[in-house]
Structures are given as structure tokens and as C-alpha cells.
Amino acid sequence: MTNPLFTAVFKNDNSAVTATELRTIVQVKENRDISWNETTIVTAVSRNSAGFCLSKPCVVGRLISLVLAMPAELRAYEKDRDLYPVTAIVESCYKATVDGKEVYQVRVGLTGKHEPESFTEDPSQSYRIVGMRSDGLWRITEAEEEFKSRRASRFSVASQVTVSFFRKGELAARPASGKEVCFTKDISASGLQLPCNLRVAVGEKVRVEFKRHNFQAIAIVRSRKESKGKVPILHLEFVNQKFPIEKINLGRKK
């Protein structure tokens, strides 16, 4: 029987998918004495990440709890149970207007069933991702400082973009040129994050083109995150241009 809480289109590689009816209960502990929870619709989900909107903000770097009817093929454990409890680290949280309402767009990385002991002692402890576990979920450790917000708000939007580059001959030990059509994980006025197989290094420049939004720009590769068996994640910063973020439709389709 089809789960009435879930309707989605999956990709075979378990990468991010768009979920239209997957609901989750989110529990947030502000400290030992104050906590709150909210039921919301998951807008994007994969084996180790999820995105959704909340009526209240979450602190980036903190841990929160989710309980959702995750499809078995995306679970790291408890594949035969109705509900999937999982701890998650808040990766981003930005204020936005969706369907005429002010909400907070939240993206989290899934870290496993149990919180670390340090969270039990202090729910306001900040964490950072330090790698990937053998089951495909994120490995975390305590952070010495609380995360500092970005200057430009990022939005969790999967938008098609063509990324291309040309490397001069003296650096052609690797392929000297290339082009790939990708989908963004998130985007802001100043840059974007996306999975991309192009063999570009930190500091090199690429050209990005959003045909749907009639936008082209040169961008610098600010970081390249690689995990075994996964497509590398590039963080790109636009050079002397701003993406027209108002062109992105943040509302859900009816």
C-alpha cells in the first residue's frame, strides 16, 4: 500500500529528490529547559540531507531531531519500521516568503539515530561536519565556536545550470576544458553550491549559465568537498555579479 504521507520522484543514485507529501515532526531544543516541535512538509530529501520550512528559526550548527516516514531505500537503519527517527545538524536557516507567508527555510544534514553525549549535557552545543560515515550519514564533532551567518542568504533550490571551464595548456595534466549540466543544492545572490564532476580546483574560475533565468557569470571555486562514492560538491562565488534571486520561485507548486 502506498504511504499516504509520501509522494516523490526518486533518482537511482539516492541523491536529493523532491518530496511533495512527506511530512516530518521537527523537535528543537533551545537549551535544557526550552524546546519546541513543529510538523512540516519536507521539500527535498536524500539519504543524508533534508530541506523544509519552519515558522521559527534554528541556529546553524545545532542538532535537531526529525521523525518522518522516510522511504526504506533512503534509510541507513530501521528500514522495516513505519517511522524513521534521525538526528540532524542544521546547515542553513534563512528567512523567506513562501506562498505569502514568512517562514524559515532550513537545510539539515542527517547524522544518525542517537545524539552525542555532549548534546545531552548541553543542547545549545554547536557542531560541525568532519566527514561521512560508512552508512552514508554525516560524521560530526563539537565546534569550538558558534557558526557565523553568511552575508548573503542562501535558498535551497534545485535549479538547472551549465558549468564550463577552460584551462590553459600548461595546466593540462588534467582535462583542459569541460562542460556539465548540474542542479544547484542552494543559491544566493553571491554564489551557489552544487554537485559537479568537473575536475576544477579551488581558486580556478568557471562560467555558469542559468538559461531559465537568463543569467551568465564567471565564478571562482571557493571549495571542493569530496566524499567516497559521491559527486564532489563545489562552492562557487560569482565575480563582480549578483544573481537575481528574486527570479527564484520559492513557493511550492499547488
Backbone torsions as a table, in degrees:
resi	resn	phi	psi	omega
1	MET	NA	138.6	179.7
2	THR	-71.3	133.4	178.1
3	ASN	-66.9	119.5	-176.9
4	PRO	-66.4	-14.6	-179.6
5	LEU	-88.7	-4.4	-171.1
6	PHE	-137.6	127.7	171.6
7	THR	-140.9	118.5	-174.3
8	ALA	-152.0	163.0	173.3
9	VAL	-111.9	121.1	-175.3
10	PHE	-98.7	153.3	168.5
11	LYS	-103.6	147.5	-175.1
12	ASN	-64.9	-22.3	-175.9
13	ASP	-92.8	11.3	179.4
14	ASN	62.1	22.8	176.0
15	SER	-79.2	-177.9	-172.4
16	ALA	-58.5	138.6	178.3
17	VAL	-127.6	160.0	177.3
18	THR	-93.5	122.6	179.8
19	ALA	-107.2	127.6	-175.5
20	THR	-101.4	-23.4	-176.9
21	GLU	-133.8	14.4	178.3
22	LEU	-81.5	118.1	-179.5
23	ARG	-103.5	151.8	177.2
24	THR	-139.0	147.4	170.3
25	ILE	-94.8	122.5	-179.7
26	VAL	-106.0	127.6	175.4
27	GLN	-116.2	128.2	-178.4
28	VAL	-121.3	125.6	175.5
29	LYS	-103.7	113.4	178.6
30	GLU	-73.4	-39.1	176.6
31	ASN	-161.1	-165.8	-178.0
32	ARG	-65.2	-26.7	-173.4
33	ASP	-104.0	-22.4	-173.8
34	ILE	-118.2	126.3	175.9
35	SER	-147.4	160.5	177.1
36	TRP	-151.3	159.9	177.3
37	ASN	-139.2	158.9	-176.3
38	GLU	-153.2	141.5	174.7
39	THR	-98.1	129.5	-175.7
40	THR	-145.0	168.7	178.7
41	ILE	-92.7	132.5	176.8
42	VAL	-79.7	124.2	-177.4
43	THR	-91.2	-22.9	177.0
44	ALA	-154.7	143.5	-176.9
45	VAL	-151.8	146.2	172.0
46	SER	-144.0	-173.6	-179.6
47	ARG	-61.3	-32.5	-174.9
48	ASN	-127.5	19.6	177.8
49	SER	-155.8	161.4	177.1
50	ALA	-156.3	153.4	176.7
51	GLY	-133.7	144.1	-178.5
52	PHE	-164.8	172.7	178.1
53	CYS	-113.2	142.9	177.1
54	LEU	-128.4	160.3	178.9
55	SER	-83.7	-15.2	179.2
56	LYS	-123.7	155.5	179.2
57	PRO	-79.7	156.3	171.9
58	CYS	-117.8	150.4	179.4
59	VAL	-85.0	125.5	179.0
60	VAL	-62.2	133.7	-178.0
61	GLY	97.3	-16.3	178.2
62	ARG	-82.3	163.5	176.0
63	LEU	-99.9	141.2	174.8
64	ILE	-132.8	168.5	-178.7
65	SER	-115.9	140.3	176.4
66	LEU	-122.9	146.0	170.2
67	VAL	-132.8	116.5	-174.6
68	LEU	-147.4	161.5	179.3
69	ALA	-87.1	61.8	-177.3
70	MET	-61.9	134.8	175.1
71	PRO	-58.8	143.9	-174.5
72	ALA	-58.0	-35.6	-176.7
73	GLU	-69.6	-12.2	177.9
74	LEU	-105.6	1.0	-176.9
75	ARG	-89.3	149.2	174.7
76	ALA	-96.9	-13.8	-178.2
77	TYR	-162.4	171.4	178.3
78	GLU	46.7	51.2	-176.1
79	LYS	-73.9	-15.7	-177.7
80	ASP	-101.2	6.7	-179.8
81	ARG	-97.7	158.8	-179.5
82	ASP	-68.2	-44.2	-175.6
83	LEU	-114.4	153.1	-174.5
84	TYR	-122.5	103.4	176.7
85	PRO	-84.1	132.6	-177.3
86	VAL	-149.4	141.3	174.6
87	THR	-88.0	146.1	-176.7
88	ALA	-141.0	147.7	174.5
89	ILE	-99.8	133.0	-179.2
90	VAL	-74.5	117.1	-179.6
91	GLU	-93.8	-32.5	177.3
92	SER	-156.6	152.4	178.3
93	CYS	-153.9	114.1	-176.4
94	TYR	-133.1	143.0	177.4
95	LYS	-74.1	137.9	-179.8
96	ALA	-152.9	167.8	175.2
97	THR	-111.7	117.9	-178.7
98	VAL	-123.7	123.7	-178.7
99	ASP	52.9	37.4	176.9
100	GLY	81.4	2.9	-179.0
101	LYS	-115.2	145.3	176.6
102	GLU	-82.8	121.4	-178.8
103	VAL	-135.4	178.4	174.9
104	TYR	-118.8	119.8	177.2
105	GLN	-82.4	122.8	-174.9
106	VAL	-120.0	134.4	171.4
107	ARG	-120.9	133.6	-177.6
108	VAL	-127.9	155.4	171.9
109	GLY	-106.7	132.1	-176.3
110	LEU	-83.5	132.1	-171.7
111	THR	-118.8	-9.2	178.2
112	GLY	133.5	-178.0	-174.5
113	LYS	-76.6	-34.4	-172.0
114	HIS	-113.3	144.4	173.7
115	GLU	-79.9	152.8	175.1
116	PRO	-67.9	159.5	-178.3
117	GLU	-60.2	-33.1	-179.2
118	SER	-64.3	-28.6	177.4
119	PHE	-70.5	-39.9	177.8
120	THR	-60.4	-39.4	179.7
121	GLU	-72.6	-35.6	-177.3
122	ASP	-150.3	96.0	-179.1
123	PRO	-63.0	-13.6	179.0
124	SER	-89.6	4.0	177.8
125	GLN	-63.5	137.8	176.3
126	SER	-94.3	151.0	-178.3
127	TYR	-132.7	166.4	174.4
128	ARG	-141.6	152.7	179.2
129	ILE	-79.2	133.5	-179.1
130	VAL	-122.4	2.8	178.7
131	GLY	156.4	-173.7	-178.4
132	MET	-114.4	139.0	178.1
133	ARG	-79.6	168.5	-178.9
134	SER	-65.3	-22.8	179.3
135	ASP	-89.3	4.2	176.9
136	GLY	92.7	-4.5	177.1
137	LEU	-90.5	166.9	-174.6
138	TRP	-83.6	143.2	174.1
139	ARG	-98.6	133.9	-175.1
140	ILE	-126.3	163.9	173.1
141	THR	-145.0	163.3	-179.7
142	GLU	-65.7	139.4	176.8
143	ALA	-98.5	142.5	-179.0
144	GLU	-74.4	-29.5	-179.4
145	GLU	-127.3	155.2	175.7
146	GLU	-73.8	145.4	-177.9
147	PHE	-60.9	138.4	175.8
148	LYS	-97.7	130.8	-175.2
149	SER	-63.6	150.5	175.6
150	ARG	-71.5	158.0	177.1
151	ARG	-70.7	-34.1	-178.7
152	ALA	-114.9	132.8	179.9
153	SER	-66.5	136.3	176.0
154	ARG	-104.7	146.2	-179.0
155	PHE	-122.5	134.3	-179.7
156	SER	-77.4	93.4	-176.3
157	VAL	-134.0	131.1	175.0
158	ALA	-94.4	96.5	-177.8
159	SER	-118.7	135.5	-177.5
160	GLN	-71.3	132.7	-179.5
161	VAL	-143.6	142.4	175.0
162	THR	-99.5	124.0	179.9
163	VAL	-111.3	128.3	-179.3
164	SER	-140.8	156.4	178.7
165	PHE	-152.7	162.9	175.0
166	PHE	-139.2	123.1	-179.2
167	ARG	-106.0	138.7	-178.6
168	LYS	-64.4	156.6	-172.2
169	GLY	-54.8	-36.6	-176.3
170	GLU	-69.8	-13.7	179.1
171	LEU	-107.3	18.2	-170.8
172	ALA	-85.4	24.3	171.8
173	ALA	-61.5	-31.8	170.5
174	ARG	-100.7	168.2	178.9
175	PRO	-51.2	136.1	-173.2
176	ALA	-84.3	-9.6	178.8
177	SER	-155.4	165.2	178.6
178	GLY	179.9	163.6	-180.0
179	LYS	-151.1	141.6	179.4
180	GLU	-149.5	139.5	174.4
181	VAL	-92.5	123.2	-175.0
182	CYS	-127.2	175.4	173.5
183	PHE	-126.5	129.7	-177.1
184	THR	-66.4	148.5	169.2
185	LYS	-87.5	-39.9	173.6
186	ASP	-156.7	165.4	-176.0
187	ILE	-151.0	148.2	175.1
188	SER	-136.7	180.0	178.4
189	ALA	-64.9	-25.8	-174.4
190	SER	-105.0	-8.9	-179.0
191	GLY	-179.9	-169.7	-176.8
192	LEU	-156.3	166.1	176.5
193	GLN	-129.9	135.4	-176.7
194	LEU	-159.9	151.3	172.4
195	PRO	-78.2	133.2	-174.5
196	CYS	-156.0	134.0	-178.5
197	ASN	-89.3	-4.0	-179.9
198	LEU	-60.6	137.6	-175.9
199	ARG	-88.6	71.6	177.9
200	VAL	-109.3	149.4	-176.6
201	ALA	-105.8	161.2	176.1
202	VAL	-57.4	131.3	-179.5
203	GLY	98.9	-19.0	177.7
204	GLU	-78.7	161.5	-178.2
205	LYS	-110.1	146.2	176.8
206	VAL	-132.5	163.7	173.7
207	ARG	-105.7	132.1	176.9
208	VAL	-116.5	142.1	-179.3
209	GLU	-137.3	119.7	173.4
210	PHE	-102.5	95.1	-177.4
211	LYS	-62.2	-40.0	-177.2
212	ARG	-61.8	-33.0	-176.9
213	HIS	-104.4	6.9	178.7
214	ASN	52.0	50.1	-176.4
215	PHE	-132.3	128.9	174.4
216	GLN	-129.5	146.4	-179.9
217	ALA	-161.4	158.4	169.4
218	ILE	-93.2	137.7	-178.7
219	ALA	-133.6	148.6	176.4
220	ILE	-97.6	137.5	175.3
221	VAL	-76.8	109.9	-178.8
222	ARG	-89.0	-28.6	175.1
223	SER	-158.4	156.3	178.4
224	ARG	-137.4	112.2	-176.4
225	LYS	-104.7	121.5	-179.3
226	GLU	-115.7	137.3	175.1
227	SER	-131.5	141.7	-176.4
228	LYS	-55.7	126.8	177.7
229	GLY	79.5	3.6	-178.0
230	LYS	-118.2	157.3	174.6
231	VAL	-71.6	132.8	179.5
232	PRO	-57.5	146.2	177.4
233	ILE	-103.5	122.7	178.4
234	LEU	-102.5	139.4	171.3
235	HIS	-109.7	117.2	-175.8
236	LEU	-114.8	140.2	176.7
237	GLU	-118.3	126.1	-179.2
238	PHE	-65.5	145.0	179.1
239	VAL	-99.5	112.9	174.8
240	ASN	57.1	26.6	176.3
241	GLN	-143.8	157.3	177.5
242	LYS	-123.1	133.6	176.9
243	PHE	-73.5	135.0	179.1
244	PRO	-73.3	80.5	-172.9
245	ILE	-60.5	-21.4	179.2
246	GLU	-67.0	-15.4	179.1
247	LYS	-80.0	-14.8	179.4
248	ILE	-78.9	127.2	177.6
249	ASN	-85.5	105.8	-177.9
250	LEU	-84.6	-9.6	179.9
251	GLY	-79.0	154.7	177.4
252	ARG	-81.8	149.2	177.0
253	LYS	-70.2	141.3	179.5
254	LYS	-75.4	NA	NA
